[in-house]
Amino acid sequence: MSGFTNEGLVIPRQPEIVEDLVALEQINIHPLVNTNPDTFLGEFNNVIANLSRVSYEYLEKANNQRRLSSAEGQALDELGILKGVSRLLASPSYVDVLLEGINDIFVPAFTLIEDKVTKQRYLTQAAKRILNLSCCEAKVTITTSAPSTAFTITIGSTVFTRSTPGSGVNMTTTLGLLAGDINTAAIGITASSDASTITLVSPTFTEFSVTTNSSFSFTTVKSKVRAASLLTGSATAATPGTWNILAPIPGWNKVSPIMSSLSTGRDREEDSAFRLRIRYTEGGGKGTTRAVRQALEGVNGVLHVSVEENVTNATVDSIPPYAIYCVVDGGADQDIAKAIWETKGCNTHMKGLTVINYTDEKGIIRTIRFDRPVAVEVDVRITYVDNPEELYPEDWEATVKQAVADYINALGLGYNLIPSKLYVPVYTSIKGLTVTLIELKEHSSPTWGTGQIVITPSQFAKTVVANIFLEED
């Protein structure tokens, strides 16, 4: 029997449809009616059978759309909603950009900039002042070269001073000594100089405050701000180089991306991936740490998530009784608050220093708490033995450093950084290198060690290629 049966939808073949038509005609017209293919009735039967076959094909497609294994597009979206799972929509790319200009220039939020290569446009996500008190790089120029003059630079709370001699002034020497003092201090800022200027740079793009005495003036300053692409998807990813400023501001001269901070936009989730995620999340429901974590991972711009729970009536690991502790890197505050509120258990308390007022579907304001993670900047020193018989690629050093940086930056929240695990990205990036020692240290520490760096649930390890060092044994 064709059609919907106890076994499901049964689709007849075209010859079977013709046989059914002939049987009906023999009953309703005459038992000996001529239905040969070359007769009018035979040809008519073939036409009807073909139309019936097409109708069954449409019926089969409609039936498939109600099953998770074969549903596609909007039908799959609706099945996901029934399971409490939404398709991951395309998201914008995010990247920190350096705003370069003269000191004390205000750049409003949502200022339009453009990647010169891809022509993708980005909007700055916050108002930013290009200012020496919160910069990633600053260049100062001397205002005098008089003898017996003090030249003072203060970085944070650390003061550095050098003075010109009473006679025979050589500014290259004086500024060189001052830059050397800054580098020797190992405060995370590198200094370089020439006969009239000193340039201060944070290799990790961590903003710092710098002031000077009247012997210097600020020439250029670079401050960073987060920017998001106007469009969505992986095609919006930023490319390096100087970008276009589409909303010019006098005194703001350049803008360029910090590629290590790039969070490439997500493409719309394909049916196959969405289908697997629906199956994976079946039973996850709501009110579980798994459900909260998965909801947070689906928020646009979120990079790392950690969700911990205390189900006891006493404080455990600083988490209050019957509370959850969410740590989220990336994403908008309101989107994160929405995800937590809609998936956490009833009467479940929350821990966190970030407090967001979220208005639910009934118009009631809910206070949501979570934490933003802290990056632990780390340095890596790799000691190796050179094997002359091996043919390394010309850029092998850059390849190794990038592989190690990518591994560390992808660890996520709460994962300790263990030196022995860094052999994997080294040996998988190039062949033939013999590593004898891998050492780690926090960027702010002067001491190298072979032990692990402990990362708490509210922290994540982070590094840049400039802080990975290769030394031959």
C-alpha positions as CSV (number, residue, x, y, z in Angstrom):
1,M,0.0,0.0,0.0
2,S,1.4,3.4,-1.0
3,G,1.1,6.6,1.1
4,F,1.4,6.9,4.8
5,T,1.3,3.5,6.5
6,N,2.3,2.1,9.9
7,E,5.8,1.6,8.5
8,G,5.9,5.3,7.4
9,L,5.6,6.9,4.0
10,V,5.6,4.3,1.1
11,I,6.5,5.8,-2.3
12,P,5.3,3.7,-5.3
13,R,7.3,3.4,-8.5
14,Q,5.8,4.7,-11.7
15,P,5.0,1.3,-13.1
16,E,3.1,0.4,-9.9
17,I,1.0,3.6,-10.3
18,V,0.2,2.6,-13.8
19,E,-0.9,-0.9,-12.6
20,D,-3.2,0.6,-10.0
21,L,-4.8,2.9,-12.7
22,V,-5.3,0.0,-15.1
23,A,-7.0,-2.1,-12.3
24,L,-9.3,0.8,-11.5
25,E,-10.2,1.3,-15.2
26,Q,-10.9,-2.5,-15.6
27,I,-13.3,-2.2,-12.6
28,N,-15.0,1.1,-13.6
29,I,-15.0,0.9,-17.4
30,H,-14.7,-2.7,-18.6
31,P,-12.6,-5.8,-17.6
32,L,-11.3,-6.0,-21.2
33,V,-10.7,-2.2,-21.7
34,N,-7.6,-1.6,-23.9
35,T,-4.9,0.1,-21.9
36,N,-1.9,-0.7,-24.1
37,P,0.8,2.0,-24.0
38,D,0.1,2.9,-27.7
39,T,-3.6,3.7,-27.0
40,F,-5.0,7.0,-25.8
41,L,-5.9,5.5,-22.4
42,G,-2.5,3.9,-22.1
43,E,-0.7,7.2,-22.8
44,F,-3.1,9.0,-20.5
45,N,-2.3,6.6,-17.7
46,N,1.4,7.3,-18.2
47,V,0.8,11.0,-17.9
48,I,-1.2,10.6,-14.7
49,A,1.4,8.2,-13.3
50,N,4.2,10.7,-14.0
51,L,2.2,13.5,-12.3
52,S,1.6,11.2,-9.3
53,R,5.3,10.4,-9.1
54,V,6.2,14.1,-8.9
55,S,3.5,14.6,-6.3
56,Y,5.0,11.7,-4.2
57,E,8.4,13.3,-4.5
58,Y,7.1,16.5,-3.0
59,L,5.3,14.5,-0.3
60,E,8.5,12.7,0.5
61,K,10.4,16.0,0.8
62,A,7.8,17.4,3.1
63,N,7.8,14.3,5.2
64,N,11.7,14.4,5.4
65,Q,11.5,18.0,6.7
66,R,9.8,16.8,9.9
67,R,12.7,14.4,10.7
68,L,15.9,15.6,12.4
69,S,18.0,13.3,10.2
70,S,16.8,14.9,6.9
71,A,15.3,18.3,7.7
72,E,16.9,21.3,6.1
73,G,16.8,25.1,6.3
74,Q,13.9,26.6,8.1
75,A,12.4,23.2,8.9
76,L,15.6,22.3,10.8
77,D,15.5,25.7,12.5
78,E,12.0,24.9,13.8
79,L,13.0,21.4,15.0
80,G,15.9,23.0,16.8
81,I,13.6,25.5,18.5
82,L,11.4,22.6,19.7
83,K,14.6,21.2,21.3
84,G,15.5,24.5,22.8
85,V,18.5,25.0,20.4
86,S,18.9,27.9,18.0
87,R,21.0,27.9,14.9
88,L,24.3,29.9,15.3
89,L,23.8,32.9,13.0
90,A,26.7,34.6,11.2
91,S,28.6,37.0,13.5
92,P,30.9,40.0,12.8
93,S,34.6,39.9,13.1
94,Y,36.2,41.8,16.1
95,V,39.7,43.2,16.3
96,D,41.6,45.7,18.4
97,V,42.8,48.6,16.3
98,L,45.6,51.1,17.0
99,L,44.6,54.8,16.6
100,E,47.6,56.9,15.9
101,G,47.8,60.6,16.0
102,I,48.9,63.6,18.0
103,N,48.4,63.6,21.7
104,D,44.9,64.1,23.1
105,I,42.6,63.5,20.2
106,F,39.0,62.3,20.8
107,V,37.7,59.6,18.5
108,P,33.9,59.0,19.0
109,A,32.3,55.5,19.3
110,F,31.1,53.9,16.1
111,T,33.6,55.7,14.0
112,L,33.9,54.1,10.5
113,I,37.2,52.6,9.3
114,E,38.0,50.3,6.3
115,D,40.3,47.5,5.6
116,K,42.3,48.6,2.5
117,V,42.7,45.0,1.2
118,T,39.2,43.5,1.7
119,K,37.3,46.8,1.7
120,Q,35.4,45.4,4.8
121,R,34.2,48.2,7.0
122,Y,34.4,48.3,10.8
123,L,33.0,50.4,13.5
124,T,34.9,51.3,16.7
125,Q,32.9,49.9,19.6
126,A,33.7,52.7,22.2
127,A,34.8,56.3,22.4
128,K,38.5,56.6,22.7
129,R,41.0,59.4,23.3
130,I,44.4,59.1,21.7
131,L,46.2,60.0,24.9
132,N,49.5,59.5,26.6
133,L,47.8,58.3,29.8
134,S,46.4,55.2,28.1
135,C,48.5,54.3,25.1
136,C,50.3,51.3,23.6
137,E,53.0,53.4,22.0
138,A,54.3,56.9,22.4
139,K,57.0,58.9,20.7
140,V,58.5,61.9,22.5
141,T,60.8,64.6,21.1
142,I,63.2,66.8,23.0
143,T,62.3,70.4,23.4
144,T,65.9,71.4,24.4
145,S,69.4,70.2,24.2
146,A,70.8,72.6,26.8
147,P,73.6,71.4,29.1
148,S,72.9,70.4,32.7
149,T,69.2,69.7,31.8
150,A,67.2,66.8,33.2
151,F,65.2,64.6,30.8
152,T,62.5,62.7,32.7
153,I,60.0,60.1,31.6
154,T,57.5,58.5,34.0
155,I,55.9,55.2,33.0
156,G,53.1,54.3,35.4
157,S,54.7,55.2,38.7
158,T,58.3,54.5,37.7
159,V,60.5,57.6,37.1
160,F,63.4,57.6,34.7
161,T,65.8,60.5,34.5
162,R,69.0,61.4,32.8
163,S,70.7,64.8,32.5
164,T,73.0,66.3,29.9
165,P,76.5,67.2,31.1
166,G,77.6,70.7,31.8
167,S,79.5,70.8,28.5
168,G,79.9,68.6,25.4
169,V,76.3,67.7,25.1
170,N,75.6,64.6,23.0
171,M,71.9,64.0,22.9
172,T,72.3,60.6,21.2
173,T,74.2,59.4,24.3
174,T,71.9,61.0,26.8
175,L,68.7,59.6,25.2
176,G,70.4,56.3,24.6
177,L,71.2,56.0,28.4
178,L,67.6,56.9,29.3
179,A,66.2,54.3,26.9
180,G,68.6,51.8,28.3
181,D,67.4,52.5,31.8
182,I,63.8,51.8,30.7
183,N,64.7,48.6,29.0
184,T,66.8,47.4,32.0
185,A,63.8,48.0,34.3
186,A,61.9,45.2,32.5
187,I,58.5,46.8,33.2
188,G,57.0,45.5,30.0
189,I,57.8,48.6,27.9
190,T,60.6,48.7,25.4
191,A,62.4,51.9,24.5
192,S,64.4,53.0,21.5
193,S,66.1,56.3,20.8
194,D,68.0,58.5,18.3
195,A,69.5,62.0,18.6
196,S,66.2,63.7,19.3
197,T,63.4,61.2,20.1
198,I,62.5,58.3,22.3
199,T,59.9,55.8,21.3
200,L,58.1,53.7,23.9
201,V,56.3,50.5,22.9
202,S,54.2,47.9,24.7
203,P,55.0,44.6,22.8
204,T,51.9,43.0,24.1
205,F,49.7,46.1,23.3
206,T,48.9,46.5,26.9
207,E,48.0,50.2,27.5
208,F,50.3,52.2,29.8
209,S,50.5,55.7,31.1
210,V,53.5,57.9,30.3
211,T,54.3,61.5,31.2
212,T,57.4,63.6,30.8
213,N,58.9,66.8,32.1
214,S,59.1,69.9,29.9
215,S,62.3,68.7,28.2
216,F,60.1,66.5,26.0
217,S,56.9,66.9,24.0
218,F,54.7,64.2,22.6
219,T,55.0,63.7,18.8
220,T,52.7,60.7,18.2
221,V,50.7,58.5,20.4
222,K,48.9,55.2,19.7
223,S,45.9,54.0,21.7
224,K,43.8,50.9,21.1
225,V,40.0,50.4,20.8
226,R,37.8,47.4,19.9
227,A,36.2,47.4,16.4
228,A,33.6,45.2,14.8
229,S,32.8,44.6,11.2
230,L,29.6,45.9,9.7
231,L,29.0,42.7,7.9
232,T,29.1,39.1,9.3
233,G,30.9,35.9,8.4
234,S,34.4,34.7,8.1
235,A,35.0,36.8,4.9
236,T,35.0,39.9,7.2
237,A,38.3,38.9,8.9
238,A,40.8,41.8,9.2
239,T,44.0,41.9,7.3
240,P,47.2,43.6,8.5
241,G,48.4,47.0,7.3
242,T,47.3,50.6,7.5
243,W,43.5,51.0,7.1
244,N,41.4,53.8,5.7
245,I,39.9,56.4,8.0
246,L,36.4,57.0,6.6
247,A,35.4,59.6,9.2
248,P,38.5,61.9,9.3
249,I,39.3,63.8,12.5
250,P,42.0,66.4,12.5
251,G,45.0,65.1,14.4
252,W,44.1,61.4,13.9
253,N,46.5,60.2,11.3
254,K,46.5,56.4,11.0
255,V,44.6,53.3,12.0
256,S,45.8,49.7,11.9
257,P,44.6,46.3,13.3
258,I,46.3,44.3,16.0
259,M,46.2,41.0,14.3
260,S,46.8,38.9,17.4
261,S,43.5,40.2,18.8
262,L,41.4,39.2,15.8
263,S,38.3,37.2,16.4
264,T,37.1,36.1,13.0
265,G,33.4,36.3,12.3
266,R,31.4,33.2,12.3
267,D,29.5,32.0,9.2
268,R,25.9,30.9,9.5
269,E,25.9,27.4,10.9
270,E,25.5,24.8,8.2
271,D,22.6,22.3,8.4
272,S,25.0,19.3,9.1
273,A,26.7,21.0,12.0
274,F,23.4,22.3,13.4
275,R,21.9,18.9,13.2
276,L,24.7,17.4,15.2
277,R,24.5,20.1,17.8
278,I,20.8,19.5,18.2
279,R,21.5,15.8,18.8
280,Y,24.3,16.6,21.2
281,T,22.2,19.0,23.3
282,E,19.2,16.8,23.5
283,G,18.6,16.3,27.2
284,G,20.7,19.2,28.1
285,G,17.6,21.3,28.6
286,K,17.8,24.2,31.0
287,G,19.0,24.7,34.5
288,T,22.2,22.8,34.1
289,T,25.8,24.1,33.8
290,R,26.0,22.4,30.5
291,A,23.0,24.2,29.2
292,V,24.3,27.6,30.4
293,R,27.7,27.0,28.9
294,Q,26.3,26.0,25.5
295,A,24.0,29.0,25.5
296,L,27.0,31.3,26.3
297,E,29.1,29.7,23.6
298,G,26.4,30.5,21.1
299,V,26.5,34.2,21.9
300,N,28.1,36.4,19.1
301,G,31.7,37.3,19.8
302,V,32.2,34.9,22.8
303,L,35.6,33.3,22.7
304,H,36.0,31.4,26.0
305,V,33.4,30.2,28.6
306,S,33.7,28.6,32.0
307,V,30.7,27.7,34.1
308,E,31.1,26.4,37.6
309,E,28.4,25.4,40.1
310,N,28.2,25.0,43.9
311,V,25.3,22.7,44.9
312,T,26.1,22.7,48.6
313,N,24.9,25.0,51.4
314,A,28.4,26.3,52.1
315,T,30.8,28.4,50.1
316,V,33.1,26.3,47.9
317,D,36.0,27.8,46.0
318,S,34.6,31.3,46.7
319,I,31.3,30.3,45.0
320,P,28.4,31.1,47.3
321,P,25.9,28.3,48.2
322,Y,23.6,27.1,45.4
323,A,25.1,29.5,42.9
324,I,26.7,29.4,39.5
325,Y,29.9,31.2,38.5
326,C,30.1,32.2,34.8
327,V,33.3,33.6,33.3
328,V,32.9,34.8,29.7
329,D,35.5,36.3,27.4
330,G,34.0,38.3,24.5
331,G,30.4,39.0,23.6
332,A,28.1,41.9,24.5
333,D,27.0,42.2,28.2
334,Q,23.3,42.2,27.4
335,D,23.6,39.1,25.2
336,I,25.5,37.3,27.9
337,A,23.0,38.3,30.6
338,K,20.1,37.0,28.3
339,A,21.8,33.7,27.8
340,I,22.4,33.2,31.5
341,W,18.9,34.2,32.6
342,E,17.2,32.0,30.1
343,T,19.1,28.9,30.9
344,K,20.1,29.0,34.6
345,G,18.0,27.1,37.1
346,C,15.2,28.8,39.1
347,N,16.4,30.5,42.3
348,T,20.0,29.8,41.3
349,H,22.2,32.6,42.7
350,M,25.0,34.0,40.6
351,K,28.6,35.2,41.4
352,G,30.5,37.9,39.5
353,L,31.8,41.4,39.5
354,T,30.1,42.3,36.3
355,V,26.5,43.2,37.1
356,I,24.0,43.7,34.3
357,N,20.3,44.6,34.5
358,Y,18.5,42.5,32.0
359,T,14.8,43.1,31.1
360,D,13.1,39.7,30.5
361,E,10.1,39.0,28.2
362,K,7.7,40.2,30.9
363,G,9.4,43.5,31.3
364,I,10.9,42.6,34.7
365,I,14.4,43.8,35.4
366,R,16.7,40.9,36.4
367,T,20.1,41.4,37.9
368,I,22.7,39.1,36.3
369,R,26.2,38.6,37.6
370,F,29.2,37.1,35.8
371,D,32.9,37.7,35.5
372,R,35.2,38.8,32.7
373,P,38.4,36.8,32.6
374,V,41.9,38.2,33.1
375,A,44.6,37.4,30.6
376,V,47.8,36.0,32.0
377,E,50.5,37.3,29.7
378,V,53.2,34.6,29.3
379,D,56.7,34.4,27.8
380,V,58.2,31.2,26.3
381,R,61.8,30.3,25.9
382,I,62.7,27.4,23.7
383,T,66.2,26.0,23.7
384,Y,67.1,23.8,20.7
385,V,70.0,22.0,19.0
386,D,70.6,22.9,15.4
387,N,70.8,19.9,13.0
388,P,72.9,21.0,10.0
389,E,71.8,18.0,7.9
390,E,68.1,19.1,8.2
391,L,66.7,21.5,5.6
392,Y,64.5,24.0,7.5
393,P,62.2,26.4,5.7
394,E,63.5,30.0,5.5
395,D,60.8,31.2,7.9
396,W,61.1,28.3,10.3
397,E,61.6,30.5,13.3
398,A,58.4,32.5,12.6
399,T,56.5,29.3,11.9
400,V,57.5,27.8,15.2
401,K,56.7,30.9,17.2
402,Q,53.3,31.3,15.5
403,A,52.4,27.7,16.2
404,V,53.3,28.0,19.9
405,A,51.4,31.3,20.2
406,D,48.3,29.8,18.5
407,Y,48.4,26.8,20.8
408,I,48.6,29.0,24.0
409,N,45.9,31.4,22.8
410,A,43.5,28.6,22.1
411,L,43.7,26.9,25.5
412,G,40.7,28.7,27.0
413,L,39.7,29.5,30.5
414,G,41.3,27.7,33.5
415,Y,43.8,25.6,31.6
416,N,47.2,25.5,33.2
417,L,50.1,26.1,30.8
418,I,52.4,23.1,31.0
419,P,55.8,23.4,29.3
420,S,55.9,19.7,28.1
421,K,52.7,20.2,26.1
422,L,54.4,22.9,24.0
423,Y,56.5,20.3,22.3
424,V,53.5,19.3,20.2
425,P,53.0,22.6,18.3
426,V,56.8,22.8,17.9
427,Y,57.3,19.4,16.4
428,T,54.1,19.5,14.3
429,S,55.0,22.9,12.8
430,I,58.4,21.9,11.3
431,K,60.5,18.7,11.1
432,G,64.1,18.1,12.2
433,L,64.4,20.5,15.1
434,T,65.6,19.1,18.4
435,V,64.3,20.9,21.4
436,T,66.2,20.4,24.6
437,L,64.4,22.7,27.0
438,I,61.1,24.7,27.2
439,E,60.8,27.4,29.9
440,L,57.9,29.7,30.9
441,K,57.4,32.8,32.9
442,E,54.7,35.4,33.4
443,H,55.5,38.4,31.3
444,S,55.8,40.7,34.3
445,S,58.2,38.3,36.0
446,P,62.0,38.2,35.4
447,T,62.4,34.5,36.4
448,W,62.2,31.7,34.0
449,G,61.1,28.2,35.1
450,T,60.3,24.7,33.9
451,G,57.2,24.4,36.0
452,Q,53.6,25.0,34.9
453,I,51.9,28.3,35.1
454,V,48.7,27.9,37.0
455,I,45.6,29.5,35.3
456,T,42.5,29.9,37.5
457,P,38.9,29.5,36.1
458,S,38.7,33.3,35.7
459,Q,42.0,33.5,33.7
460,F,43.4,32.5,30.4
461,A,46.9,32.2,29.1
462,K,47.9,34.6,26.3
463,T,51.0,35.4,24.4
464,V,52.3,37.1,21.3
465,V,55.0,36.0,18.9
466,A,57.3,38.8,20.2
467,N,57.3,37.1,23.6
468,I,58.4,33.7,22.3
469,F,62.2,33.3,22.2
470,L,64.3,30.7,20.4
471,E,67.8,30.1,21.7
472,E,70.4,27.6,20.2
473,D,72.0,25.3,22.7
